[in-house]
Amino acid sequence: EGEVIDVLGKSGSHDTQVISIAREFSLQYKFPNPVNAEADRIDNIISKEEIKTRLDYRDKNVFTIDPEDAKDFDDALSLERLQNGNLSIGIHIADVSHYVKKDSSLDKEALIRGNSVYFVGKVIPMLPEKLSNQICSLVPNEDRLTYSVILEMTPRGKIIDYSINKTIINSKRRFTYEEAQRVIDEGKGDLADDILLLNKIAQQFRKKRMHEGSFDFISPEVKFKLDENGVPIDILIKQTMQSNMLIEEYM
């Protein structure tokens, strides 16, 4: 006799195939009930008391640049021109640690998983969707808690000072790599002055890094175009653009 212990889904469907691959390689694709329950208890509202403890960047021009098909946005940049002629560059990372406490069910499950696993058209996240795609995703026009490195830098790219702060941001714009690249190529568009200056400095950083012997890990990357049923209909070679390297350089 055999007992059905799990139903993966309809044979041949995209989701079922992803789940079967996950099972084959012992990847956790379902979150245990205590983990989901703990995530559900997290409050979406940021308290006034928490905001008071943080550096407030909500009025700054903070923006994200990510792939067109990105489901979550975990890093952002900002640029401010200081009265002394220098620049204040903010490098902002989602503050997941505010919500995932040490030795909690969420923390222990994340430790088991180690990282998110990306398939074509699907991701098995390290944290439940309420965290990974919602309150820890730096979506536009929403207050989000972040950790930030704030650099003071000359216009020529020399770092004068830096600090690491707990911050709160509100992203003003979500760019895709292609949209940011059009701003770089055409010299106009949303936040064009900020993007052009950040890109110029990033190029200086990269040139200096390569001159000092850094490795260049860029290699051709394949992208699969899927139809509405998750079936591949085209294969494309991703083009590495300046907008890709802009984000990578600051991170």
C-alpha positions as CSV (number, residue, x, y, z in Angstrom):
1,E,0.0,0.0,0.0
2,G,1.1,3.5,-0.7
3,E,0.1,6.7,1.1
4,V,0.0,10.1,-0.8
5,I,2.0,12.5,1.4
6,D,2.1,15.5,-0.9
7,V,0.5,16.7,-4.1
8,L,2.9,18.7,-6.2
9,G,0.4,20.0,-8.7
10,K,-0.8,19.4,-12.2
11,S,1.6,17.4,-14.4
12,G,3.5,19.6,-16.9
13,S,2.6,22.9,-15.3
14,H,5.4,25.4,-14.6
15,D,4.8,25.6,-10.9
16,T,4.7,21.8,-10.6
17,Q,8.0,21.5,-12.4
18,V,9.7,24.0,-10.1
19,I,8.4,22.2,-7.1
20,S,9.6,18.8,-8.4
21,I,13.1,20.3,-9.0
22,A,13.0,21.7,-5.5
23,R,12.1,18.2,-4.1
24,E,14.8,16.6,-6.1
25,F,17.4,18.9,-4.6
26,S,15.9,18.9,-1.1
27,L,15.0,22.6,-1.3
28,Q,12.3,23.9,1.1
29,Y,9.5,25.4,-1.0
30,K,6.8,25.6,1.7
31,F,7.1,27.5,4.9
32,P,6.1,25.7,8.1
33,N,3.0,27.0,9.8
34,P,4.8,28.6,12.7
35,V,6.9,30.6,10.3
36,N,3.9,31.8,8.3
37,A,2.1,32.6,11.6
38,E,5.1,34.6,12.8
39,A,5.2,36.6,9.6
40,D,1.5,37.2,9.7
41,R,1.9,38.8,13.1
42,I,4.3,41.4,11.9
43,D,2.8,44.9,11.8
44,N,2.9,46.7,8.5
45,I,2.8,50.1,10.2
46,I,6.1,51.7,11.3
47,S,5.7,53.2,14.7
48,K,6.4,56.9,15.4
49,E,8.8,55.7,18.2
50,E,10.8,53.7,15.6
51,I,11.0,56.6,13.2
52,K,12.4,58.8,15.9
53,T,15.4,56.5,16.3
54,R,16.3,56.6,12.6
55,L,17.9,59.0,10.2
56,D,15.0,60.3,8.1
57,Y,15.7,60.1,4.3
58,R,12.0,60.2,3.2
59,D,12.4,63.6,1.6
60,K,15.5,62.7,-0.3
61,N,15.6,61.5,-4.0
62,V,15.9,57.8,-3.2
63,F,15.5,55.4,-6.1
64,T,16.0,51.8,-7.1
65,I,17.3,50.2,-10.3
66,D,16.5,46.5,-10.8
67,P,15.8,44.0,-13.6
68,E,12.4,44.5,-15.4
69,D,11.1,41.2,-13.9
70,A,12.3,41.8,-10.4
71,K,9.8,40.8,-7.7
72,D,11.5,42.6,-4.8
73,F,13.7,45.6,-4.4
74,D,16.3,45.3,-1.6
75,D,18.7,48.2,-2.4
76,A,18.5,51.8,-3.3
77,L,20.6,54.9,-3.9
78,S,20.3,58.6,-3.2
79,L,22.4,61.7,-4.0
80,E,22.5,65.0,-2.2
81,R,24.7,68.0,-3.0
82,L,26.2,69.6,0.1
83,Q,26.8,73.3,0.8
84,N,30.6,72.7,0.9
85,G,30.5,71.4,-2.7
86,N,30.8,67.8,-1.8
87,L,28.3,65.0,-2.4
88,S,26.3,62.9,0.1
89,I,25.7,59.5,-1.4
90,G,23.3,57.2,0.3
91,I,23.5,53.4,-0.2
92,H,20.4,51.9,1.3
93,I,19.7,48.2,2.1
94,A,16.4,46.9,3.4
95,D,16.6,46.4,7.2
96,V,15.3,42.8,7.4
97,S,16.8,42.5,10.9
98,H,14.2,44.8,12.3
99,Y,11.5,42.2,11.5
100,V,13.5,38.9,11.8
101,K,14.6,38.6,15.4
102,K,17.5,36.3,16.4
103,D,16.4,32.7,17.1
104,S,12.8,33.4,16.0
105,S,11.0,30.9,13.8
106,L,11.7,33.2,10.8
107,D,15.4,33.4,11.7
108,K,15.8,29.6,12.1
109,E,14.0,28.9,8.8
110,A,16.1,31.5,7.0
111,L,19.2,29.8,8.4
112,I,18.1,26.5,7.0
113,R,17.4,27.9,3.6
114,G,20.5,30.0,3.5
115,N,19.4,32.1,0.5
116,S,16.6,32.5,-2.0
117,V,16.7,30.2,-5.0
118,Y,15.9,31.6,-8.5
119,F,14.4,29.6,-11.3
120,V,13.3,30.8,-14.7
121,G,10.1,32.7,-13.9
122,K,9.9,31.6,-10.3
123,V,11.7,32.1,-7.0
124,I,11.8,30.1,-3.8
125,P,12.3,32.9,-1.2
126,M,14.4,32.7,2.0
127,L,11.6,34.6,3.8
128,P,7.8,34.5,3.4
129,E,6.3,36.8,0.8
130,K,4.9,39.3,3.4
131,L,8.5,40.1,4.2
132,S,10.4,39.5,0.9
133,N,7.9,41.1,-1.5
134,Q,6.1,43.5,0.8
135,I,7.4,45.2,4.0
136,C,11.1,44.6,3.2
137,S,10.8,45.5,-0.5
138,L,11.8,49.1,-1.3
139,V,8.8,49.8,-3.5
140,P,8.1,53.4,-4.6
141,N,6.0,55.8,-2.5
142,E,6.1,53.6,0.7
143,D,8.0,54.2,3.9
144,R,10.6,51.5,4.4
145,L,13.2,50.8,7.1
146,T,16.7,50.5,5.9
147,Y,20.4,50.3,6.9
148,S,22.4,52.9,5.0
149,V,26.0,53.7,4.3
150,I,26.2,57.5,3.9
151,L,29.3,58.7,2.0
152,E,30.6,62.2,1.8
153,M,32.6,62.4,-1.4
154,T,34.2,65.0,-3.6
155,P,32.7,65.5,-7.1
156,R,35.8,63.6,-8.4
157,G,35.0,60.5,-6.3
158,K,37.3,60.9,-3.3
159,I,35.7,59.6,-0.1
160,I,36.0,62.2,2.7
161,D,33.9,60.5,5.4
162,Y,31.2,57.9,5.9
163,S,28.7,56.7,8.5
164,I,26.5,53.6,8.9
165,N,23.0,54.4,10.1
166,K,19.6,53.0,10.7
167,T,17.3,54.9,8.3
168,I,13.8,55.3,7.0
169,I,13.3,56.0,3.3
170,N,10.5,56.5,0.7
171,S,11.6,55.6,-2.8
172,K,10.7,58.2,-5.3
173,R,11.1,56.1,-8.4
174,R,11.6,52.5,-9.5
175,F,13.8,52.2,-12.5
176,T,14.5,49.1,-14.6
177,Y,18.0,48.7,-16.0
178,E,16.7,49.7,-19.4
179,E,15.0,52.8,-18.2
180,A,18.1,54.0,-16.3
181,Q,20.3,53.2,-19.3
182,R,18.0,55.5,-21.5
183,V,18.6,58.3,-19.0
184,I,22.4,57.7,-19.2
185,D,22.3,57.5,-23.0
186,E,20.0,60.5,-23.6
187,G,21.0,62.7,-20.7
188,K,17.4,63.4,-19.8
189,G,14.5,61.9,-17.9
190,D,13.4,61.4,-14.2
191,L,16.3,62.1,-11.8
192,A,18.6,62.5,-14.7
193,D,21.1,64.8,-12.9
194,D,21.5,62.3,-10.1
195,I,21.8,59.2,-12.3
196,L,24.3,60.8,-14.6
197,L,26.5,62.0,-11.7
198,L,26.3,58.7,-9.9
199,N,27.1,56.8,-13.1
200,K,30.2,59.0,-13.7
201,I,31.5,58.3,-10.2
202,A,30.8,54.6,-10.5
203,Q,32.8,54.5,-13.7
204,Q,35.7,56.2,-11.9
205,F,35.4,53.6,-9.1
206,R,35.4,50.7,-11.5
207,K,38.4,52.0,-13.5
208,K,40.4,52.5,-10.3
209,R,39.4,49.0,-9.1
210,M,40.4,47.3,-12.3
211,H,43.7,49.2,-12.4
212,E,44.5,47.9,-9.0
213,G,43.9,44.3,-10.1
214,S,40.2,43.6,-9.4
215,F,38.6,40.6,-11.2
216,D,36.0,41.2,-13.8
217,F,33.3,38.5,-13.3
218,I,31.0,39.7,-16.0
219,S,30.1,36.9,-18.4
220,P,27.3,36.4,-20.9
221,E,24.0,35.7,-19.1
222,V,21.0,34.0,-20.7
223,K,17.4,35.2,-20.2
224,F,14.3,33.0,-21.0
225,K,11.2,34.7,-22.2
226,L,8.1,32.9,-21.1
227,D,4.5,32.9,-22.2
228,E,1.5,33.2,-19.8
229,N,1.8,29.5,-19.0
230,G,5.5,29.7,-18.1
231,V,6.6,27.9,-21.3
232,P,9.9,29.3,-22.8
233,I,9.2,31.0,-26.2
234,D,12.5,32.8,-26.7
235,I,16.1,32.8,-25.4
236,L,18.0,36.1,-25.2
237,I,21.5,37.1,-24.2
238,K,21.3,39.7,-21.5
239,Q,23.2,42.9,-22.3
240,T,25.4,44.2,-19.5
241,M,24.8,48.0,-19.5
242,Q,26.3,50.9,-17.6
243,S,23.2,50.9,-15.4
244,N,23.9,47.4,-14.3
245,M,27.5,48.3,-13.3
246,L,26.3,51.5,-11.7
247,I,24.3,49.7,-9.0
248,E,27.0,46.9,-8.6
249,E,29.8,49.4,-8.0
250,Y,28.0,51.1,-5.1
251,M,26.9,47.9,-3.6
